Amino acid sequence: MRPIGTTLSNLALLLALAPWSAAQKAQDQPVASGLLTGPATVAPHWSKNKYPDSIPEGAYYYIVVRGDTLWDISARFLKNPYLWPQVWNENKYIRDAHWIYPGDPVILPKVAVLAEGAGAAGPEGVGEEEGLGEGAALEPGAVLYPITEAATMQCAPYVVQQKEDDSLQVIGSEDGADKSAFTERDILYLNKGSNSGIKAGDMFTFHQAVYDVRHPVSGGKLGTKVETTGWGRVILVQENTASVVVEQSCVDIHAGDYLKTFEKVNVPLVLKRPPADRLTPASGKAHGYVVDQSDDAMISASGSLVTIDLGSEAGLAPGNILVVYRTMYPSVPTPRSVIGEVAVLAVREKTSVTKVISSRDAVMNGDEVELK
């Protein structure tokens, strides 16, 4: 039989721990179970994002809980995960779409898509007449389509203003000196292992800094172009090295390419509309320039990737459409000559990677772009 003193001691311990357990359980509960309606004050919380202090009147919003992503939030409330860029665009305080934090408020955008339970009372099921903003449904015959394939987005080059961490690198392969360029199914060796926290199953992308990108008008340095050469999975780890199997190569992978943790990209959807032409008036919105072409090309056409000098600082988000044009005789001046359109795939602070979705002529560095 257990001594009474021991039993009482254990009971006292359980009673002492009970408030902590209850508090911990409460902390793990969702802050909000669904959509809320402004005005509201945002509760102080830890976040790397500089979240707003308040929600405007009439705005539908959601409070992030652990495990949420913009993809999931879009799927839940907009009924389409591919509309996550529109959610990001409405919450410009989120600097990186991959990182949202519990307690962050996410305002739902004014898109013509119905929320779950449309027609029901209250914000959990937004009224059918209102949707989540302007309009209750897409116009008859309207079509949303993905800008590009997922592999194209994953392989897209980008421009960085500051050098990335390149300490984890490819140092060779199982084939030794007989092979200098690597592709799918090749086994590559890395210069770090378990001592650096690498584990079997980890996914990494391969990258290579290629050249400085300079502005075609001002001549100033915009940053360094980085090519994504592919990605692979760790299959064997030792103390100071690891082996990776290449699952996809975008271009040839070489010794010296550096690795970053794999981040899955999501393809934005855009509304299919007639492209701009010479009669399309200027919008007066964000204006910039084409500053770089993919594959070291001099010109681009429909289907090609180009970089522009507008990013999140200018209010751009994945899925935005920009008109590409040039002025043939700027000193006269003459009307702008519309070349085509580009759609934004991925956004950084000062630059964006875009895909040419229509063109009647070659797109060149120095061509002007304007948000449609």
Buried (B, 14 or more C-beta within 10 A) or exposed (E): EEEEEEEEEEEEEEEEEEEEEEEEEEEEEEBEEBBBBBEBEBEEBEBEBEBBEEBEEEBBBBBBBEEBBBBEBBBBBBEBBBBBBBBBBBBEEBEBBEEBBBBBBBBBBBBBBBBBBBEEEEBBBBBBEBBBBEBBEBEEEEEBEBBBEEEBBBBBBBBBEEEEEBEBBBEBBEEEEEEEEBBEEBBBBBBBBBEBEBEEEBBBBBBBBEEEBBBBEEEEEBBBBBBBBBBBBBEEBEEEBBBBBBEBBBBEBEBEBBBBEBEEBBBBBBBEEEBBEEEBEEEEBBBBBBBBBBEEBEBBBBEBBBBBBBBBEBBBBBBBBBBBBBEEEEEEEEEBBBBBBBBBBBBBBBBBBBBBBBBBBBBBBEBBBBBB
